[in-house]
Amino acid sequence: MGGIQHLLFLALALHAVAVNGFAQLGEDASILRPTYNIDDETELMEPRIVAEPQDGSKWWYTPSRKAHIYRHRFNKALKQLEQQHNPKNTNKQGEDMRLPGDIIPISYDVRMLPFVELIESGNYTTEGSVVIVVECIRSTRNISINSAELVIRRGTISILDMQTNSPLAVVDYFDEQSTREIITIQTASMLGAGKRYKISMSFKSTLNDDLRGFYRSSYIEEGVRKWLAVTQFESTDARRAFPCFDEPSMKANFTVALGRKDTMTAVSNMEQIKSGPVAGMPGYIWDSFAPSVKMSSYLVAFLVSDFINIPAKPGVSNVQFRIWARANAENLTTYAIDIGPRILEYFESYFNIDYPLAKQDMAAIPDFAAGAMENWGLITYRESDLLIDTETASARQKQRVAVVSAHELAHQWFGDLVTMDWWNAIWLNEGFASYMEFIGTDSVEPDFKMNDQFVIENLQYVFGIDALETSRPINIEVNTPAEISSLFDAISYEKGSCIVRMCADMLGIDAFKRGLTRYLNDNAYGNAQQDDLWQAMQEQADEENIVLPAKVKEIMDTWTYKMGYPVIKVTRDYATGGAQVTQERFLLRKMNTTEIDPTVYQWWVPLTYTNAGLEPSQKVSEWLSKDDVSTSLNDLGADADQWVIFNVDQQNYYRVAYDGTNYDLLTAQLMADHQRIVPNNRAQLLDDTFILASVDIVPYKNALDLSLYLAQEKEYVPWNAVLAEFNYIDSMLHNQAQFPDWTIHMTNIVTPYYNHVGFQESDTDAQLTIYARTDAMSWACRLKIADCVDNSKAKYAEQMNDPDNSRILSPNQKSTILRTGVENGGQAEWDFAFSQYLSKYDTSFLIAATCSKESSRLYNLLEMMLDSESGIRLSDVNTLFKNVASNPLGNLIATDFLVNRWNDIEQSWLGSNYFVNFFRYVCDRQNTQTQLDRLLKLRNDHFDILGNSNTVQQGIDIVVENIKWMELHQEEIGTWLVDPSVTEPPATTTTSTTTTSTTTTSTTTPSTTTRTSTTTSLSTAASTVSTTPVPTTPSAGFRFTKMDFTSIFAVVLLWKFLVH
């Protein structure tokens, strides 16, 4: 696993882009700043750049798609974290950052008075006091409490023995806030075990702008800037608001009072019970809230603002349900206030446990580092994850609001009612919430087909991450704040959800639900470790006579204490009807390391399978033991001419490879009647087989044969599962001799898909039909399918005639239409796109401008990028350059510009901050030795800027892997494209012949489309790309060793992230 700083900074940078759109590279070249006003279709094209790891760790760690739900993304906070936790001065894993545990809290009385109305004048002060009732567990004279960035008024510290009602003398005070985030109060006499004491003190804090702790935020309403104060405490930032025992297992009851101006409102976790004046401060009010249920400090929440509240309709829920938002956003709360209480009611029924609080508030915060935070009774959201206009929002924006709401409401049980004992088990919170978000969303939006989406949104996504040697086990030891932050990643969220889903499939969903209820009831208002979950599931299995090959804990520990997952290889014996099934760890890339990993990578594997003779709903279950590499299945129940599929509905966490005959049988079934195999398994077959082909476990012929059936496929999930691999192959074969045949193949399979969904949207379209249309349009227009291009051009022209009409272009189609309009248009269309960007700063128009096929326009864009008066915003520079470099023609232009205009770039307003990113952006499409040599020379010529950059090395690695992939697979795929009946790929040679850049015109009717070797030259600018033979040995100064098949997929993996 990469170092802690790497995980923190990389997750922040990648998801800041993946969730929020374009990014600006500022003073710190390793940190990306987000913005929030970009449509979700465009954000898929935004630059993904890997932040510079500070510890030399590897570049390919990838964060959770749910990282937006918890992460800080702003420079000041990140720089403070960097200063506090860089490898030179940070506490290491296992060092003393924990509280000693001699004293535990019972209750808090917290009073906070933030002077929100003075923020405009630069006064960020908050006055506070806290009274903590504690119990002494072990006799001690030292009381250690978490505190960070607080000014403690030492004269106000008092300790009272609650049994004798007598004070204890304080003899010393140790302030370690800057190093350990702890203060220690020393008393003259011992605190006795079993006795209770009352600790009191007052303090002053600052409403920071770091989006953590108790912080300030603002928004503009009717031309006036308004301020608010709000909290974000997870994971270790409650200590920045008030002194507390800031560890999840130290639960207590919190009684909160918030001071405010009488023109404002205050909200906390519990319902307000009274209000009264602040003594000696006319115009100020204390709002007092009911004592909380027993909960962890990181779930406490405060909000002081001018917000209004919008209540849910009566009768939907027994719980008072409200949304708090700025007054001019009331009309954007309709969707969330409709689905929120219904999801809450559904979860009460699902868990068979009532929501324990009297109210559930959800607040939309203008400046919020996370997507949302599950504070008990007061969930805080970034505005874009709660507020939408249902008339103009895209389908994905609507789904996102539902999913984030379901995720946070699930946390009210998993995380709030039952909290992990320590952060190493954060997956118990996030894995369950990431699993339940699909179930909760499905309860209010069954049309979304969330179970089908799970395999592409979570399972196949995390497969790419967990197949790297830089992955980590789900459950690992952590102690420092930086280590804790590193756990909020794809392993805790997505893999955690997959392990929960596998457990549900293993026990059966009904027994699993009853096991969850048992677990929640057994640990309510307390803390749990993963063993507590497994114990509850074991008891449920025993009660219901569910037969398992081992204890639940033994089975599941193999999945939580080991990183990675297996590829299951199924080799059938067609004479006996049985099969040999083996497991081995699936790796996409092996690093050159001398370290020996002692872990035995074998798992308890639930082998579920079905065959052509069974009904689609039927399956057979067997087990492969963690102690066995292989097992023999004597009878699969299938005849020699019947197919078998393992991992039914892709419920389990492994990939599957078959022998060639079974692949042939599966291909035949898909071609004859693909619906005989359920959509999730169709998606599995495509994803698994293309991935396995890319790392040379199976021939590409098996994958490409399967792809032929896609001409009949109408479902979104199977198509979406394979688009990343298609994108990669497309980029590699572009300008190669095989590209015309590849284009014909893609046209043959995409045209029926596009014809099925059509160009025109309908109000009755299902959610996945909308998603399918987005994918189909993107490829159809790329392939120049006439109907898609003509309709897009017509819509573009309509927008040109009425540029201020935002309803002409559907938000689901906008990105494709704009790109197609520019790509297939002339100067007028390009001018319109750029002028709309300048007038509206809508980056979807800027991205469209980068899609031009006219080299002079692309060059001019890069030229304007250097001019601070051109209207191109600094925050959009990365977006512009990335998308020019992604354009097949633009890649050459961007590379030339970077090489030849280096000094001009450096002397412009951009300075040297962008060079690392620019270098990385040009690498993805490059796949020849000549191109690699040029990049190496560029790096060496500017070694002071590029030489020690992991991001630059990432780009070089990608080009190397592209070259390797071309050597291995270019001819193999090309041979299949000419004649799919060829059963053996030709021998791969290490010398590539010179290729001529080619293009072809594709017809739109598959039945009339034929493969052809007739080619025409591209424009002069384009034809210079990739025309140099690949030499048999690398150039001087660069060497790569014997071919590592598994390394190639690191590149394919990158494409998978881009299309998602």
N, C-alpha and C positions, 0 to 999 in steps of 0.2 A: 504494500500500500504506500502511496506517495506520502510525503511529509505533511504535517498538519497545516502549515501555511499554504502549501499547494492546494490542498483540498478546499480550504476556506476561500482563497482568492479565486481559484478556478471556478468553483461552483457559483460564486457571486458574479463573476464576469460573464460566464456562459449563459446563465439564466437571466441576467439582466437584459441580455439581447434576445434570448429565445422567447421570453415572456413579454417584454416591453417594446420590442422593435429596435429602431436604430440606436446607435451608441456614439458617444463622443469620446475620443481619447484625449485626455487633458494633460496636465502636467506630469502625472504619473502614467507612464506608458503601459503599465500592467493592470490598470483599473479602468473599467468601462462605465460611463455614466448613461443611465437610461432616460428615455422620455416615454410618455404614456399615451400619445394621441395618434396611434397608428392602427390601421385595421388589421385584423388577425390574419388575413390572407397575405397581406404585404409582409407581415413580420416574419413569415417563413423564408423570405429572401434576404433578411437582414444579415449583416456580417456576424458570423460566429468566429470569435477569436479567443484563443486560449490564453489566459493571463500568464504572466511570467512567474513560474514557480520560484520561490526564493531559496529553495533548499536543494536544487538540482534534481528534483524528482521528475517523473515522467510526465509527458504532456497530455496523455490521452484519457486521463480521468475525466469523467463526465458527471455532471450533477443530476439530481432528480428533476423531472419535469415539475415536481411539486415544490422545488426549492423556493419558488416565489411565495410560498405560504409562510416562510419564516425568515428569509434572509435580509440582512442589511446590505444596501448597495451604494452608499454614499461615501464620497472620498474621505471626509473628515473622520468618520467612524472607522473606515477601513485603515486609514493611516495610523489611527490610534491603536487599533488592533495589531497592526504591523509592528509598531514600536513596542507594544507590550509583549508580543508573542513571537518576535523573530527568533530564529534558532540560536542567536548569540546570547540572548539574555532571558529567554523564557524558561519557566519551570517545565521540566520534562515529565513524561507520563510516569505516574507513580509517586511523584514528589508531593510535598505537603501543601496542597491547595484546599484541602477539605477541612471542615470544622471537626473538632475533636469528638463531638457527640456526648460530652459530659453533661451538657445542658440541652434540653429540648423545649421548644415553645408550646404553650397551651393556647394562648390567645394574644391578640394584638388590639390595641386601640390607637389608630393612626389618624392624625389630623394634618391635613395639607392645605396650605393657602397659597396657590400660585397667583401672582399678580399679572394675569393675562392682559389686562387693559394697559399695562405699562410696557409691554413688549415692544411696541412701536417706538418707544423712546429709548430702547436699548437696555431696559431693566428686565432681567430674566429671572429674578429672584423668586424662590419658593420658600416660605417659612413652614417648618414642620415640627411635629413632636410625636413621640411614640411611647406607649406603655406596653411592655411585653410581660405577660405572666409566663413563667418558665418552671419546669420541674428539673431538679438535679438528679441525674442518673448515677453519676459517680462523684464522690466527694472531691471538691476542687476549690481553689481560690481564684481561678481564672475563668472569666466568662468571655468566650470568643464569639463575635457576631460579624456577619458579612456587612461590609460598607465600602462604597467606592465613590469617589468624587464628591463626598459630603463634607461640610464643615460642621463638626460636632462641637457643641457648646459644652465643654468639659465640666463647667460649673453646674450644669443642670443634671449631670448624671447622678442617679440615686439607685440604691439597691435596698429593697424592703423584704424582710423575712415575713411572709404572710401568715405563718403560724403564730409568731410572737408579736407581729405588727411593729417590729423594731428595725431600724435601719442598720445596714452594714457599712462600715467605713470603707471608702475607696482609697487605696493607697498608691495605686499606679494605673497608668493608661498607656497602652502601646498602639500606635497608629501604623498599620501596615497596609493602608489602602492602596498605595501605589505599587506594591509588590505582590501581596497576597489577597488584596481586597477584603481584609479582615481588620477589625479593631478588637482589642482585648482589654477588658476591665479587670483589675486585680483588687481583691478585697482583703481586708486585714484578717478576717477569720474565715474558716472553711465553710463552704456551702455544703449542707448535709444531704446525703443521698436520700431520695424519697420526699424531700421537702420542696415546697413551692416558694418562689420569690417573684417580686415585681421589679422590673428594670424600667427606669424612666429616663428620658433625655430629650432635649430639643436640638434642632439642627437647621442648617440652611443648605438648600440645594439650588441648582441652576437648571432652568428649562433649556436644555441643550438643543442643538439642531442636528444631532447625530441619529435621530429616529430610533433611539433606544432609551430605556429608563423612562423618566417623566420628561417629555420633550415638547417643543413648540412647533406649531404648524400654522399655515395661513392659506387664505383663498381670497379671491376678489368677488365682491357682490355689489352690483350696481355702481361699479367704479371705486368702491371703497375696499381697502384691504382689511380683512378681519382675521383675528388671531384666535387660536385655541390651544389648550394644553391637553395632552393625551399620553397614554403609557404603552410601552411594548417591553415586557419583562422577560419573555422566554429568550434564551435559556437562563442566563445568570445576570439579569439587569434590574431586578427588583431592588437590589442593594444600591443602585444608583438613585433611587427615589427615597428610600428610608432604610435605616439599619434593620436587618432582619436575618433570620436563619434561612439563608437562600439556597436550600437544598430540597429536592422534591420530596424526600421522605419525611421532612420536618413539617408536617401539616399542622395547621392550627386554625382557629376561628378568627376572622378579621372583622373588626368594627371600624368603619371608615367614616370620617367627616371631611367634607371638602368645602373650602371657602371660595366664594365667588362674588363678583359684582351682582347687584340685584337685577341687572338687565340680562344676565347670562343664565345658563342652566348647568347643572352638574349631574353626572351619572356614575354609578359604580356597579359592582357585581350584584348587589342585593337591592331590594326595593327601598325607596326613600321613606323614612318614617316620621321625620320632622324637619323643620327649618327654623332658624332663629338668627338674630343679629350677631355680628362679630363685635364683641365688646370694644368700645373706644374707636370703632372704625365705621362711621356712618356710610350707608350705601353698600355695605358688605354683609353677606349672608353665609351662615353655616348650614349646609345640607347634611343631615345625619342619615345614615343608612343602617338597615337591620344587620345584626351580626350574621356573618356568613356561615355556611356549612363548613366543615373541616376541609381545608384545601391547601395546596402548595402555594408558596409565595409567588411563583412565576405566573400564576393565574389571576392575581389581583389586577384590577383595572380601574383607572380614573379617566374621566373626560369632563373638562370644563370648557364650554363653548357657547356660541349663539345659535346652535343647531335647533331645529324643530324636530318633533317626533311624529311619525306616521304610524298609527296603530293598525293591526290586522283586523279584518272583518270579524265581528263577533260570531262565536259559535264554531269557528274552525279549530280552535285549540282551547284547552282548559287553562293554558298558560298565557299570561299577558305578553303579547308579542308586539314589538315596536321596532321601527327603523329610525335612527337618528341621522340627520343629514342637513346640509346647508339648505336654507329656505328655498333657493331658486332651483334646487334639484328634486323637489318633491315629486314632480311628474316622472322622474326616472326610477322611482322606488316600486312601481306597480308590480313588476314581475317578482322581485325578491320577496315582497310582503305577501304575495300570493303563495309561493311555493314554500317559503320558510316554515310557517306553522304546520303545513301539511307534512313536510319531511319530519319535523319534530314528532308529530303524532304517529307517523309510521314507525319511527325508531322506538317509541314507547311500546308499540305493539310487537315489533320485531324482537326486542330484548326482553319483553315482558317485565319491564321495570319503568316506573313512572319517572318522568323528568322531575328532579327533586326541588327545584327552585320555583318561586312564585312568578318570576318573569324571565323573559329572554329578549334582550335588546341586541340589535345589530347596528353598528355605527359605521358610516362611510367617511373615511379620513382622507383629506386631500393629499397629505404627505405621509405616506406609510411605506416603510421599508419592506414589509411582507405583503403577500396577497391577502392574508387574513390571519387572525390570531384568536384561538379558542377560549379566551378568558371566560370563566364560568359566569354565565348570565349577562355578559356584555362582550359579544364577539366584535372585534374591530376588523375592518376591511379596507383595503385600498379601494378608492371610489370605483375604478373600472371593473372591480370584481363583485360589485354589489349593485351599482346603478347603471341601467341601460335603458335606451329608448327602444321599446319593442317594435316600433314601426320602422326603424332604420338600422337596428343592430343586425349583424350577421348571425347566421345559425351557430357558428362557433362561439361567438360572444355570448349568446343566450345559453348555450350549453355550459360554458365556463362559469357563468353566474350560478347555475344550478349545481354544478359539480363542487365548486368551492363552498357553497352553502352547505351541501350535504356533508362534505369533508369536515367542516367546522362543527356542525351539529352532531356528527358522530363522535367528535371529541368530547362532547358533554358527558358521555359515558366512558369512552376509551381515552383517558388522559386526565379528565377532571374528576369523575366519580372514582375511577380506579387509575392511579398514576404509577408509572414505573418507579421502582425503588431507587434506581440511579440511572444516569443518562446512558449507560451502556445498553440499556434495554429500551431506548427511545423508540425502537421499532414496534414495541407493543402499542405505543400511541399512534405513530405515523403509519405503520403497516396496516393496522386495523382501520384507521380513518381512510387510508387510500383504497382499501378494499370496500369499505362501507359506502364510500362516495358513489360508487357505481350502483349499488343497491338502492341507496337513498334517492339518487337521481332517477332511477328507473321507476320508483314508486310514484313520482309526479310526472314523469315524461317517458312513458313506456315506448313511445315512438322512437326514442333515441337508440334503442337496442344496446344498452350499455354493456350487457354481458358479451356481445359480439365485439364491441369496441375495446374491451379489456385486453384482448390478445395483442392488439396493435398499439394501444396506448401505454400499457404497462409491461406486459410479458415480453414481447419481442423487442421493446425498447431496452429493457434492462438486460436482456440476453447479451446485447452487444457490449455492455459495460462489465458485466460479471464474468465475461470470457477472457478478461485480461489479467495478466499476472499482477497488475497494480490494483486489483479489486481487494476486497476485505471481507471477513466474515460479518454476518449481521450483528453479532454480539461480540464486542471487544471491550477491553478495559479502557476507561478514560478518566481523567482527573482534572485537567486544567480547562479553563474556559475555551481555549483554542481547540483542544481535543474534543470537547463537547460539540463545538460548532461543526467540526468535521463530520459528525455522524448524521447531519441533516443532508443526506445525499440519496442517490438512486437506490442504494442498498437498503437503507431504512425504509424508504417510501415504496418504491416500485417492487423491489425484491420482497420486502416485508409483506406487501399485499399479495404477491404471488404465493408465498409460503402459507399465508392464511387461507387462500383459495384452495391450495392443494390439500391442506388439512381438512377443509370442508368437504372436498371430494372424497377424501380417504374415509371419513366417518359417515358421510351422507349428510345432506344439508340440514335435515330436521334434527338429527342428533347433535350436529355441530351447533345449531342455534340454541338448543337446550344446554349444551356445554358452555356456551357463552354466558347465558343467564346464570348458570351456576358460578362461573368465574367472577362475574360482576357482583353477584350477591355475596360471595365469600370474601371479597376484598373491598367492598363498598366503603368509601371515605378513607381508604387506606392506600397502601402501596403494594406493588406486586413485582415479582421477577418472572421470567419466562417459565420457570419451573412451576409456578402457581397456575399458569395457563395450562400447561401440559397435564398437571395433576387433575384439574377440573375436567379436562377432556378425557383423561383416563377413567375417572370415576363415572363419567357419562357413558363411555364405551362399555365399561363393566356392567353398569345398570341395564343397558340395552342389549347386552350379549353380543356386542360387535367383536368379531374375531380379527385380531391383528397379529402379525408375525412377531411383534416385540412390543414393549411398552411404548406409549405415545412419546414419552420423553426421549427414549433411545432412538426412535425413528426421526423425530423432528430435530434433535440435537445435531444430527449429521448435516442438516440443512442450515442451521443457524451458527454453528461453530466452525464451519468450513466455508471458505470462499468458493465461488465458482459453481459449476453444475456439470452433469455428464452429458455426453452424446451416447445415446443408446443405439448400438448397431445390431440390427436384426438380420440374420442370415437364415433363410428358410431351407428346410429339407423338403423338397417337393415330392419326394418318394414316400416319406413317412408322415408328412403333414405337420411335423414339428418345426422347431427353430432353435438356433443358438443365439442367445441374447447376451451381449457384453456391455459393460460400462467403462468409460474412461473420461477423464476430465477433458472438457472441450476448451481449447485455447485458440484464440485468434492470432496471437502473436507471442513468441517466446523471446524474452530479452536475453541479451548476452550477459550472463552473470555467473559468477563463481559460487554464489550462495546456494546452499542446498536446503530445500524446503522439506522438512521431515514429515509433513502431513501426508497421510494416506488418503488420497482423493477418491474415496468410494462412499456411496450413499445407500440408505435404504430407499430403493426406487419402487414406487407403485407402478407396476406395468399394467396399464389398462389398454385393451385392444378390442377391435371389432373387425368384422370381415364382410365380404360380399353376401354371405349367407344369413347374416343377422339383420334384424330391423335396425334402423338408424338410432333408435333410443336404447338399444341393447349394447352391453359391453361385458367383457370378461376381465377379471382382475387377478393378477399374480404379483409376486414380490421378488425383487432382486436384492439380496442381503448386502449390507455394508461390508461383510466379510468376504464377499465373492466378487471376482471380476466378471464372471459369466455364469449363466444358468441355462439349462436345457428345458425348453417347453415341449412336452411330448406331443401335444395335439392342439393346434391353433383353431381347429374346427373349420378349416377352409380347404377346399379342394385345390389341386395343383393349378387350376385355371381361375382361382378366385384370389382377389387382393386381400391384404391385411393392412390395417392402420393401427399404429400404436399411439398412445397418449390421446385418448378419446376426448374430443372437444377442446383439446390442448389445455386441460385443467391442471396438468402437472408440469414441473419445472425442469424439463430436459428437452434436448433435440433428439431427432430420430433419423438414422441412416438405414437404408434397406439395400438388399441385393438387387442387381440389375433386373431380374425377372419380375420382382414385385413392383419395381418402378414402372416396368412396361404394363403390368396389369392395372396399376393405378392410372396411368396415362390413358389406357383404353377405356377405363370406367369414366374418367372425366370427359373424354371425347364423346362417349355414348350417352351419358346422363350424369352430368356433374352434380346435380342436386341429390343424387344418391349419397353423396358424402356431404356432411354438414359444413356450413360456411367456415366455422373456426378451424376445422381440419383441412379445408381447402387452403385457407390462409397459412396454416402450419406447413403444409406440403410445399407451397411455393417459397415461403421464407426459409424453412430449413434447407431445402434442396439447393437453392441458389447460394445460401451461405456456405453450405458444405462443399459445393462445387468451387467456390472462391478460395477455399483453403485446401483443395485437392483431395478431399475425402471421397467425393463422388465425381464422376465426369460431368462437365457442363451439359453434355447431351441429355442427361437425365432431367436436369432443370429446364432446359429449353424445350424438350419434348412436352413436359408438363405445361409449359406456357402456351402451347398451341390451343389448349382448351379455352383460354381466356377470350377467344373470339365468341364464346357462348356465355361467358360469365357476366352477370348483371349486378352482382352484389358488390357493395363498397369495400367490405373488409378484406376479402381475398385479393382484390385489385390493389388496395392500398398497401397490403403486406409486402408486395413485390416491387413497388415503384422505386424504392431506394436503389435496389439492385439494377433496375432498368436505367435509372439515371446515371449510375456509374458506368455501366457498359456503354451507354450512349456517349458519354463524355470521352471515354477512352477510344472508341472507334471513330469519332468524328475526324474527318479529313483522312481517314484510312480507306484502303481499297474495299474493306468489308462494309463500309458505312451505307452505301446504297441498298445492299441486301438487308442490313439491319433495319433501315428505315422502312423497307417494304414489309418486313416481318412485323414491326410495330404498327404500321398502318393497318395491316390485316387484322390484328387483334384489337386495336383501339377503336377502329371505325364502328364496329357493332356496339361497343360499349357507349360511345358517344351518341350514336343513333338512338340507343335505348333511352338514355336520360334526356337527350335533346338539349337545345340551347336555351329555350324559353323556360323561365321559372313559373311555377304555379303556386297559388296560396295553399294548395292541398299537398304540396310536396312533402314527403317524409324527410326526417332529418338526414338519414343516410343517403337519400336520393340527392339532397343538396350537396352533401360531401362528395358523392360520386360524380356529380356534374362538375364540381370544381376540379377534381382530378382528371376527368375525361376531357374537359375543355383545355386544360393546361397542355395535355399531350396532343390533343387533336389540332390545336392551333400551332403547336411546335412542328407537327408533322405536315402542316399545310393542308389539312382536310378542309375542303372548300367551304362547307356549310359553317364551320366554326370561324374560319377567317372572315368570311363575308359578313356574318352576323356581328362579329366583333368590330369590324370596320364600320358597319352601319351604326352601331351603338356609339362608337367613338365619334363619328361625325355628328350624331345627335347631341352628344355632350359638347362638342366644339360650338355648335349653334346655340347652346344654352348653358354656358359654363357655370352659372351659379345655381343650377338646378341639381341638387344633390340626390334626387330620386331617380334620375335617368339610369344610373348604373347600380345594379344590385350590389350590396356589400359582399355578397358571396362570389361575385364574378368580376368585381372591379379590377383587381390586379391583372387577371388574364386579359381582359378587354383592353386595358391601357397598354399593356406590353405588346399585344398583337396589333393594336392600332398604330403604334410607333414603328414596330418592326416591319410592317407591310405598308407603311405610308411614306410620304415624302417630307419635304422641308416644313410644310405647313403643319403636319401632324406633330412633327418633332417640336416645332416652335410652340405649339399649343401646350404640349406636355410641360415644357420647361417654364413657360409663362405661368401656368397654373401652379407649379411648384413655388415659383417666386412670389406669387400673390397669396397663396394659401399655406405655404410651407407644409403641404401634404406630400410626404416622401414617396407615396405610391406613384406620383407623377414623375418624380426624379428617377425612380427605379425604371419606370417606363422609358424615360429618355435614354437610359443606358442600354436599351435593347435594340437600338438602331443598327442596321446593317450597313450604314454609311460610315466609313472609317473617319472621315473628316469631322463628323459630328461627335464621335466618341473622343477623338483627340481634342476637340475644342472644349468638351466638358472637362477633361483633365486640365487643360490650360486655364479655364475659368476657376477651377478649384484652387489655383495658386493666388488668385486675386481676391483680396478681402472685400472688394467693392462689387464683386460679381453677383452678389445675392445668395450665393451658396453658403449655407450656415456651417460653422465649424463643427457643429454636432452631426452634420450629415456627410462629412468628408469620407469617413469609413464606408458608409453606405454607398456613396457614389463610386469609390474606387473598387470596392468589392464586386459590385454588380457589373461594372465595366469589365473587370477581370473574369467574371463568370460568363460573359458573352464570348462565344468561340472566336469571333473576329477581334473582340475587345481584349482578349487575353494577350495577344501579340502586341497590341497597341499599349496596353498597360505595362507590360514588361519592358518594352522599348522606352516608354516614358520614364519608368523608374530608373533604368540604366543610364539613359542619355540626359535626363533632366534632374539628376540628383542634386546638383548644386543649386539649381533654380528652386527646387522644392525646399531645400534647407534654408535658403535666403528669403523665402516667402513667409507669410504669417503662420504657416504650418510648422516651421522650424524642423527639428529632427524627431519630433514626437511620434510621427506616423510611419517612419520607415519600416519598423519591425512588422507592423500590420500589413503594410503594402506588400512587403516581401512575401508574407504568408499567403495573401490573397491570390497572388499570381500562380501559386504552385499547384492548385488542385487539378487543373486540366493538363498539366505538362507531363509528358511520358516518353521523352527521348533523351538519349545521352547528351546530345548537343544542348538541349534545353537545360539539363542538369548542370553541365559544365558552365554554362553562362551564369546560372544562379550561384554556383560555387565561386566563380570569379567575382561576382557582385558582392558576395559576402566577404570574401578575402580583401577586396578593394576597400571595403568600409568596415573593417573588422572592429573598429572602436565602437560602432553602433550595433552591428549585426552579429559580431563574432561570438558573444557569450549568451546569446538569446536562445532559450528553449523553444520559443515560438518560431524562430527562424529554423532551428533544427527540426522542428515539427514539419515545416514546409519541405525541407530537404528530404526528410524521411518519406513523406508522401510521394514525392517525385520518384524516389528510388523504388518504392513499392509499386507505383504505376508502371515503371519500366519492367519490373519483374512480372507483373500481371500481364503485360503485353507479350512478353517472351513466352509465358506459359499458355496463355489463353486466346490470344488474338487469332491465330490460325485455327485453333480448335473450334472457336465460335464461328469463324468465317466458313469453315468446311461444313458445319451444320447448316448455316444459313443458305448455302448453295444446295445442299442435299441432306435434309433431316434424317434420311434413312441410313446414312453412314453410321455404323455402329462403333467404330474405333476412331478416335482423333488421330491426326497425323503426328509423326514424331516431331517434337519441338526442337527447333534449332536455336542456337544462341545468336545467330546473325540475322538481323531483320533487313529485308530488302527495301530499297527506296520506294516510297509510295507517292502517288499523285493525289493531291487534294481533289475531292470529287463531290458532286452533288447530283441529285436525281429529283425528278418530279414524280410524286406518288399519286396514284389514282385513289378514289374514295370508295370504290366497290371492291371488297376483298376477292370476289370471284373472278374479277378481270385483272387482278394484279399479279404480275409474274416477276420472278427474280431476273435481274439483268446484269450483265457485266459492262453495259454501255455507260460511259461516264463522260462528264463534261467538266472542264476546269472551272474552279472558283475564281473570284476576282484576284487580282495580283496580290493585294494585301493579305488575303486569306491563304493563298496558295503557298505562301512561304512558310506556313506552319507545318511542323512535323514532316519535313521532306527529306531529312537527313537520316541515313541508315544508322541503326544502333550498333555500335562496335561491340566486339565480343568481350572486350575488357574495359573497365572504367578508365576514365582519364587519370592522369597523374594527380596525386594529392587526394584522391578519393577511392576507396575500395569497399566493396561489400562482399561478404563471404558466401559460402554455399547457400543455395536457394532455401529459404525458410518459407514454406508454403503458408504457414499460419500467419506470417507477418502481413500478407497481402490484404487481409480483410480489415486491417486497421483503416485502410482507405475506404473500403466499401462501407464500413461502419460510419465514417464521417458523412457519407452521402445519406445514410439512413437518418441521421440526426437532422440533416438539412430538410428533407421532405416532410419530417414531422414537426 
